[in-house]
Each structure stands twice: as structure tokens, then as C-alpha cells.
Amino acid sequence: MSSQKEVSYKATNTYRTLNSLTEKTKNVWIVFHGMGYLSKYFINYFSELNTEENYIIAPQAPSKYYQDKAFKHVGASWLTRENTVAETQNILNYVDAVFEKEIFGTLPNLIVLGYSQGVSIATRWVAKRKIQCEKLILHSGGIPKELQASDFEFLNPSAEVIYIYGNKDQYITEARKTEEQLKGTELFQNRLDIRVFDGIHEVSREFLLNISK
């Protein structure tokens, strides 16, 4: 008879940054990519933002895999349904380490963004670690079912929560759209701002530019 056991060990993972954190920095972004991305490519979506005013930190999902039969293109995933609780804790510990290494002194405006699968990590990290952010952006992804309104009561009244998706997103059906809006309203009440852009399942560069100003 087989038995599942656990072992703890020290692990190392990479992450990506864009621009520099200086006294001129207006916004610090923590951005979580979607499934199939690598942080070194995902961070390029933020390359058009003002370089002096925006510092971007892109953690890297730890589980990497080949996306094609030619074993050429590598992608990554944050979580699966397998051993989700333990894996979530491992990821949150990793994000904590990135945050502690990068952020020091007086923190400018903090923007936490999750795209697609990254929404599940962004919301869990903010909720579990009680991260005070000026903006929490849920871009084209689903909100974890276990999160409750009480998990976000600590947020400052001025904090904005934006749920954004494309009107032609092939992964967001009408039923899914309604479900996410209802879940978002339940969690964030009147602070939830729902925005829709003209596009498919992709990062809206125009939205990023507007929100950074």
C-alpha cells in the first residue's frame, strides 16, 4: 500500500523586474502572469509605462513545462487541483520573499495585478498576507472560491478593486462573467469597478497605461 508523505526543503526561483525603484517612482507593481507565460515575457506588457514613475516586479510561477511537441516553447503554471493547499502556501512564501527583497523604505502606490490564472495568486496573496495596496486588478481571471468578504475587510476604504476583461474573451462565457461579477461584488461590495475593453483574452496595454497615470 502506498502512502503520501511530505518533506520540507529549500528552493530557489527567479523573478523579473522592469525599471528602477527610485525617489521618482510613483507606482510599484506586483504582477502575476497567466498560465503558459514566463515572467520574462509577461513583463514586456508593462514596457510602455513611464519608466521613471513605474517599477514592475513579476514573480515567476514555479511549475514549468514544454508547451509543444517540439520541446521548444516553455510555459509555467501557478497551481493545479493537485495538493492545492500546500502548493499555495509554497507560492505565497516565495512571493513574500520577493516582496521583502524588493521593497524597502517608504512604499509608493502599490498596484497588485493578476492576469488570467494569476488572479488566483494575486487575490490569495493580498488576502492571506493582508497587503495594503492602492489598486487590486483582476484581469481576465477567476476569483478563488474559498475567499470571503472578511478576508478583505482590512483594505483601506480608498483602495480600488478593478475587474477587467475583454468583450471577446473566448474563456469568459456569459455565465462565467455573471458568476465572477457576483463573486466580486460579494467580496468587495461598492469598491468593485467592472471594466470591459474591446478585445480577446489578452492583456490590455491601453488599460495599463491609463491606470498608471
C-alpha positions in Angstrom: 0.0 0.0 0.0 1.4 3.4 -1.0 1.4 6.3 1.4 1.7 10.0 0.7 4.3 11.8 2.8 5.7 15.3 3.0 9.2 16.8 3.2 10.3 20.4 3.5 13.3 21.7 1.6 14.8 25.0 0.5 14.0 26.0 -3.1 15.2 28.8 -5.4 13.2 30.6 -8.0 13.6 33.6 -10.3 11.6 36.7 -10.9 11.8 39.7 -13.2 11.9 43.4 -12.7 11.5 46.4 -15.0 12.9 49.9 -14.5 14.4 51.1 -11.2 12.9 51.8 -7.8 13.9 55.4 -7.0 12.6 58.5 -5.3 10.8 59.4 -8.5 8.9 56.1 -8.5 5.1 56.7 -8.3 3.8 53.2 -8.7 5.2 49.8 -7.6 3.5 46.9 -9.5 3.4 43.3 -8.4 2.1 41.4 -11.5 1.2 37.8 -11.7 1.2 36.2 -15.2 -1.3 33.8 -16.6 -0.8 30.1 -17.3 1.7 29.3 -20.1 3.6 32.6 -19.6 7.1 33.2 -18.3 7.7 36.4 -16.3 10.5 37.5 -18.6 7.9 37.8 -21.4 4.9 38.8 -19.4 6.7 41.9 -18.0 7.0 43.3 -21.5 3.4 44.2 -21.4 4.4 47.0 -19.0 7.3 48.3 -21.1 5.2 51.3 -22.4 4.6 52.7 -18.9 6.6 55.8 -17.8 10.0 54.3 -16.8 10.7 56.8 -14.1 7.3 56.5 -12.4 6.7 52.8 -12.6 8.6 49.9 -11.1 7.4 46.5 -12.1 8.0 43.2 -10.2 6.9 40.0 -12.0 7.2 36.8 -9.9 7.6 33.5 -11.8 5.3 30.6 -11.5 7.4 27.6 -10.3 6.0 24.8 -12.4 7.4 24.9 -15.9 6.5 22.7 -18.8 7.0 22.4 -22.5 4.1 23.7 -24.5 4.7 22.0 -27.8 5.7 18.6 -29.1 9.0 20.0 -30.4 10.0 20.8 -26.8 10.9 24.4 -27.8 8.5 26.7 -26.0 8.4 26.7 -22.2 5.5 27.9 -20.2 4.6 27.9 -16.5 1.6 27.3 -14.2 0.9 28.6 -10.7 -1.4 25.9 -9.4 -3.4 22.8 -10.3 -6.1 21.0 -8.3 -3.4 18.6 -7.0 -2.2 19.4 -3.5 -3.5 22.9 -3.9 -3.4 24.0 -0.2 0.3 23.1 0.3 1.3 24.4 -3.1 -0.5 27.7 -2.4 1.5 28.1 0.8 4.7 27.4 -1.0 3.9 30.1 -3.6 2.9 32.7 -1.0 6.1 32.1 0.8 8.0 32.7 -2.4 6.1 35.9 -3.2 6.8 37.1 0.4 10.5 36.6 -0.2 10.4 38.6 -3.5 8.4 41.4 -1.8 10.8 41.6 1.2 13.8 41.7 -1.1 12.5 44.3 -3.4 10.5 46.7 -1.1 12.3 48.8 1.4 11.8 52.3 2.9 8.6 54.3 2.2 6.4 52.4 -0.3 4.9 54.4 -3.2 1.5 53.4 -4.6 1.3 49.6 -4.6 -0.6 48.0 -7.5 -1.2 44.3 -7.4 -2.3 42.8 -10.7 -3.2 39.2 -11.6 -3.8 38.2 -15.2 -5.8 35.0 -16.0 -4.6 32.3 -13.7 -2.5 35.0 -11.9 -5.8 36.4 -10.5 -5.9 33.4 -8.1 -2.5 34.2 -6.7 -2.9 38.0 -6.6 -6.1 37.7 -4.6 -4.9 35.0 -2.2 -1.6 36.9 -1.5 -3.4 40.1 -0.8 -6.0 38.3 1.4 -3.7 36.0 3.3 -0.9 38.4 3.9 -3.1 41.5 4.5 -1.3 43.5 1.8 -2.4 47.2 1.7 -2.5 48.1 -1.9 -3.9 51.1 -3.6 -5.2 49.1 -6.5 -6.0 45.3 -6.9 -6.6 44.5 -10.5 -8.3 41.2 -11.5 -7.6 40.9 -15.2 -9.5 38.2 -17.2 -9.3 35.6 -14.4 -11.3 33.8 -11.8 -11.5 34.6 -8.1 -10.8 31.6 -5.7 -14.0 30.2 -4.3 -12.6 29.9 -0.7 -12.1 33.7 -0.3 -14.7 35.6 1.7 -15.6 39.2 2.2 -14.0 39.2 5.6 -10.6 38.4 4.0 -10.6 41.9 2.5 -12.0 43.9 5.4 -8.5 45.2 6.2 -8.2 47.1 2.9 -8.2 50.9 3.2 -11.5 52.5 2.2 -9.7 54.3 -0.6 -8.3 51.0 -2.2 -9.7 50.3 -5.6 -10.6 46.8 -6.9 -10.9 46.6 -10.7 -12.3 43.5 -12.5 -11.5 43.9 -16.2 -11.9 41.6 -19.2 -12.3 41.7 -23.0 -15.7 41.6 -24.6 -14.5 38.9 -27.0 -12.6 36.8 -24.4 -13.0 33.2 -25.5 -12.7 31.9 -22.0 -15.3 34.1 -20.3 -18.8 33.0 -21.1 -21.9 34.9 -20.1 -22.4 32.5 -17.2 -18.8 32.8 -16.1 -19.0 36.6 -16.4 -22.0 36.8 -14.2 -20.5 34.4 -11.7 -17.3 36.4 -11.4 -19.2 39.7 -11.1 -21.4 38.3 -8.4 -18.4 36.9 -6.5 -16.5 40.2 -6.9 -19.5 42.2 -5.6 -19.8 39.8 -2.6 -16.1 40.2 -1.7 -15.6 43.9 -2.4 -19.1 45.5 -2.3 -19.2 49.0 -3.7 -15.4 49.3 -4.2 -15.6 46.9 -7.1 -15.1 48.6 -10.5 -16.0 46.4 -13.5 -14.4 47.4 -16.8 -14.8 45.9 -20.3 -12.5 46.5 -23.2 -12.7 45.6 -26.9 -10.6 42.5 -27.2 -10.0 38.8 -26.6 -8.2 37.0 -23.8 -5.2 39.3 -23.7 -3.6 42.0 -21.6 -5.0 45.4 -22.3 -2.0 47.7 -22.8 -4.3 50.7 -23.1 -5.7 49.9 -19.6 -2.3 49.6 -18.1 -1.3 53.0 -19.5 -4.4 54.7 -18.2 -4.2 53.1 -14.7 -0.6 54.1 -14.3 -1.3 57.8 -14.7 
